[in-house]
């Protein structure tokens, strides 16, 4: 019997063992890969390296995850890594800060909003595409309505989910509409109708969540979105 081919998951960001969400990211990848019966190598890729040459830094990735946590050391490098995943069909997931960075990358490079900025990283920017929420959701566990015509619904197999947050920033309603109209579809919303899951339907797998699914593993120690991300990475590896 041929052993399953190992997959390589590149995580965009600077790993900090003191950040629970980043430790949980590694653990969630390991557990989902184990459940799929495939060995996984996890490599964190610093954003300075991505700014220098994202294509070379991520060339061996079967899947790419834009990490939660503090703003990256090199904002443009993080955006370059996300753009590489989007344009080259690499399975991608972005959580918390990864959701925010992916929204900015799409706004700039697909929608042509060149000055789209992140308020925490560029506090003096004119166009704060990502800004502080009027009410922080950091530390809260809240319901999500998952749209039934979405890939996210295929993951959950349910229109309802409960998820944990670790952030205090997101998109305005107007910017949510701009992304959705431009092809970065809103796949899940909170009870107030604000976007909490975004996805690209025509990509092999490209999904972002403002919440942190790696903090909410089920009884089998996996999360349905992370499981599907790993499955897409396995397909990517098999196609090499």
N, C-alpha and C positions, 0 to 999 in steps of 0.2 A: 504493500500500500504506500503510495507517495505521500510524504508529509506535506501539510499545508504550507504554502509559501508565506513567509513572513511579510508583514506590511510595515511601512515606515510612515509615521504620523509626525509631521512638522508642526510645532506650535509657535505661532508668531508672538514674540514678546520676550521679556527678560524674566527668567524664573526666579521667584522669591519664595524659599521654603517657609517663610513666616506668613505667607498669605494662604488662608484656608481654601480659597477658590482655586488657586493654582495647584495646590497639592491635590485637591479633589479632581482637577482636570486630568492629571496623570493617572490617578486611580480609576477614574471612570473609563478612560481609554483601555487600560489594562484589563478591567473586568469585562468590558464589552468584547474585546478581542478574545479573551479566554472563553466567553460564552459562545463565540463563533468558531472556536477551535483553531485559532490562528495566532501565531506568535506576533507580537507588536514591538517595534522599536519606536521610542518616543524621543524626538530631538527638538529642543527649544532653539529657535533661531532668533538671535538678537536683531533688533530693528536697524542697527547701524549696518550690519551685513546686508540686509535687504535693500537698504537705500543704495548701497554700492552696486549690487547686482542681484536682484531678486530671482531672476531666472536660474542663475547658477546655484544660489543658496537653496532653492526649493526643487531643483530638478529631480531629486530622488524621492520626492514625497508622493505617497499614494493617497494621502489625505492631508488637508491643511486646516488647522484650528486657530482662529484669532482669539487670543486668550483674554480672560477677565483680569481685573486688577487695575493698578495705577496706570495713568497715561504712559504710552511707550516712550522710551528714551529718545527715539527718532520717529516722530509722527509720520513724516514722508516715507520712511522705510516701511512702517506698518501698512500704509496705504499701498505701497508698491507690491508688497507680498499678497495683499488681498486682491489687488488687480490681477496679479499673475494667476491666482486660483480661478478667478472669474473668467478670464480670457482664455485660459488653457484647459478648461474643463476638468480641473482637479476637484474632487469632492471637498467641500468646504463647510465648516461650521464656525459661527462667530457668536460668542456669548458675552453679555453685559457690555464691557468696553468693546468687544469684538463686533457686537451689533451696531454700536455707535460708529465705529470706524468704517464698517462696511457701508453704512448709509452715506457717509461723507464720500467714500471712494466712488460709489455709484453716482452720487449727485455731481461730482466733479467730472468724471470721465465718461459717463453715459448721458446724463441730462445736460451737461455743459454749464453747470453752475460752478464756475471756476473758483469763486470766493467762498464756497461752502466751508464753514469752519466749526471747530469744537470749542465751546465756551471755556472749558477747563484748560485747554491747551493754548488757545488764542483768545484770552479774555477781552482784548481790545478790538477784536474783529467786528466788522460791520454786519456780516451775515453769519450769525450763530445758528448754523443748521442743526446742531445738537446743542441744547441749552438745559439749564437746570429745571427740574420739574417743580411745579408750584407746591406739590406735596411729595416729599421723598418716599420712595417705596423700599428703601434700603432696610433689610432685615425683615421684610414682611413676606408672608405666604398668602398668595391671592389666586382667585380663579381666573382661568383663561377660557374664552370661547374660541374653539378651533373651527375654522371654516370647512365645511364638508367637501368642497371642491378643491382642497389643497393637498399638497404632499404631506404637510404636517398632520392632516387628518389620517392619511395612510399610515403614518407612524403611530399615532395614538390609538387609532381605530375607535375614536370617540370624539364627540364635539365638545367635551368638557375635560379640563385638566386643572390641577392645582400646582402652582410652582413658586419657588423661592427667588427673591430678588436681593441684589447686593449693590444697588446703584441709586443715584439720585438725579440722573440725566436721561433725556430722551429727545424725541422729535415733537415739534409742534403739529397740530392737526393739519395745517396747510402743507407742511413738509411731508407728512405721511401721505397726503393725497397726491403730491407731486411724484413721490417714489412709486406709489401704486399705479398711477396713470402711466408712468414711464417704464413699467415692466417689472419692478421690484415689488412683488405682490404682497399685500397684507394677508397673512394666513391665519393669524390669531390676534384677538383683541382682549383687553381687560373689560370689566363690567361697565366702564365709562366709554368704551368704544375706541380706546387708544391702542395703536399697534404695538404688539408685543412679540409677534413672530413675523418675519419677512422671508420670502423665498423667491428664487428664480425658477419658474416651472420648466424652462427649456434647458437647464443645466443638468448634468448627471446627478449632482446633489449640491445644492447651495442654499443653506438655511441659517438664519440668524435669530437669536432670541435675546430680548432684554433681560429676561430672567436667567438663572444659572442652573441648567438641568443637572449638572454634575453634583449639585448639592441635594438632589431629590431622586436618588436611586430607589428602585422598587424592591420588592421582596427577593427578586432574583439578582439583585445587585447591579442591574442595568437600567438605562432609561431608553424609551423607545426612539427618541430622536438620535441619541448617541449610537444606539444599535444600528439604525439605518445608515448613519454616517460611516460606521465601520464596515457595514456590508458594501457600501459604495467604494470604500477604499480597497476592499478585497477584490471587487470587480476591476478596479483600476490596476491593481497589481497583476491580476490574471491576464489583462490585455497587453501588458508590456512585452 
